[in-house]
Amino acid sequence: MSLGVSGKYRLDRRLGGGGMAEVFVGSVAGAEGFSRKVAIKRVLPGYSDNPGFAKMFVSEAQISSQLVHPNIVSVVDFDRDSEGRLFLVMELVDGKDLSALIETGLLPPAAVVFVIAEVLRGLGFAHDLPIGTGMRGIVHRDMSPHNVLMSWEGAVKVSDFGIAKARAASEATASVFIKGKPAYMSPEQANGQALDGRSDLFAVGVMLWEMLVGQRLFTAEDTRATLAAVLFGQIPRPRSVRPAVPKDLERVTMKLLERDLAARYGSADEAIDDLMACSDAPRSGRELLKTTLAKRFPKSAPVRQSAARRRVAAPIDGTAPPSGGAAGRGHAPSVDAPAPIKRTLPDSAGGPVATPAPTKPGLETVMSAETATMDVRPAAQVPERRTRLLPIVIAVAIISAVLGFIVVWQTRAPTPVEADDAASSPTDAAGGVQPVRDAR
C-alpha cells in the first residue's frame, strides 16, 4: 500500500504504530476532484494471513461500525489492500491525544471533569450497545490516554474499540501480547477474569487520578511488577499526594478505582452524574478544552478567527497583547491560580488576539474637542462637520443672548422713581441702560 488502498485511498504520512498495526493520515478520492482526509489503520504483515486473527478483526470491525456516537471515533470503511493486508478507515480527529495534553502539566479541574465525562459518555454508549441475540455491549479493554483523542474544536473521542479482542485471536503467547496496557488494567482484567463495562471504568479512574495528581499511579520496572501493583498495590488518595485536589473529585476517583466490583460504579452514567455534581463541573466544557489546547500547543493549534471576532477581542485599553505562541498567545496560566488577562476581552480560544490599534479617538481626545458633542466617527471626517456647523452655532448663540436679555428686562419690576429716571437716562450703543447717577 505504497500509494493507495484498493485504488480509492491514498496514504499521506505515517502517524504511528504498535505491535499489530500502523496508522496513517490518508485521503479518500471521489468524483470531480472530491477529497476528504481520513485515518487509516493497517494491520502489519503476517497478522492478516492468520485466519483466527483475521476473523476476529473482521468481527470487531463490524461491531465498531455500529459505534456511531459523538464521543467515539467513527469507522467508515473496512477492506484489504492490494497486498492482502486488512485495514480500517476511520474519521480523522485533527488535534492531540490525552497523553500529549497530560505531558504539558497539570490541567484546570474543570477541564479534567469535562474530558473524563466525555470519555465516559462514549464508553457508556458502547457498554449498552445491542450486538445480537443474548449479547449487549462491547468492552473497550484498552482504555488509556493514548486512546482518547481531542480535536482543536474541543471534541473528545474514544478510539481503538475492539483491537484488544483482536489480539486474543493471535497465536502469540501471553508474555508477548497482553490485552491492554498493564498500567491501566482493571484488577479483574489483570487476573484473567470475565469483563464487563466496569473494567473500563477502572481504567478511566486511573486516568482521572493521574490527571489530578500529575504523576503515574501504577509504575514498576516491568510488566509483571506493574500487574502486581494493579492487583495488590496501595492506591493512595489523590489529596494525600496533591492536597489541592478538590474533595468531591477525589471521591469520584476513588469510587472508580474500587477493586471490589460491587463498590465500584455500576455504569458510566452513574459516574457522569457524580462528576457533573462536582463544584468544578464546567458550564462550557468544550470551549474550555478548546482554550486549553490552544494555550498548551500554541504552535500546532490552527487559528480560525474572523475579522469581526478579532475586533471584539481587541484590548479595551488599546495596548498590544502579550506576545508568544500562535496568534499572540502567551504561556499557559498556573493551574491552581490561573492568571487573568488584564482588561482584555476573551476570544473564542480564551486568549487575547493581536489586532491593529483602534481607529476611534480615545476618551481624552473627545473630551478636549471644541464642542461638547462626542463624535465617534474617524477623525478625518470631523473637521468637515465642524465647518458646516460653525455658522449655525454662531447664530444660535446670538439668538440665545438676545432672548435672554429680553426675558431679564421684562421680568424686572422697576420702582416709579427708577422708571422716571430711566426715561431720561441715556443708553449705550447696544441699547443697554447706563447706571442712574445721584442728582444731588
Secondary structure, DSSP 4 states (H G I P E B T S, - for coil): --S-BTTTEEEEEEEEE-SSEEEEEEEEE-GGG-EEEEEEEEEPTTTTT-HHHHHHHHHHHHHHTT---TTBPPEEEEEE-TTS-EEEEEE---EEEHHHHHTT----HHHHHHHHHHHHHHHHHHHT-EEETTEE-------SGGGEEEETTS-EEE--TTHHHHHHTS---TTT--SS-GGG--HHHHTT----HHHHHHHHHHHHHHHHHSS-SS--SSHHHHHHHHHHS----HHHH-TTS-HHHHHHHHHHT-SSTTTS-SSHHHHHHHHHTSTT--SSHHHHHHHHHHHH-TTTS-----HHHHHHTS-TT-PPPPP-SGGG--PPPPSSSPPPPTT----TTSS----PPP-SPPHHHHHTSSSSS---S-GGGHHHHHHHHHHHHHHHHHHHHHHHHHHHHHH----HHHHHHHHHS-B-TTSPBPPPPP--
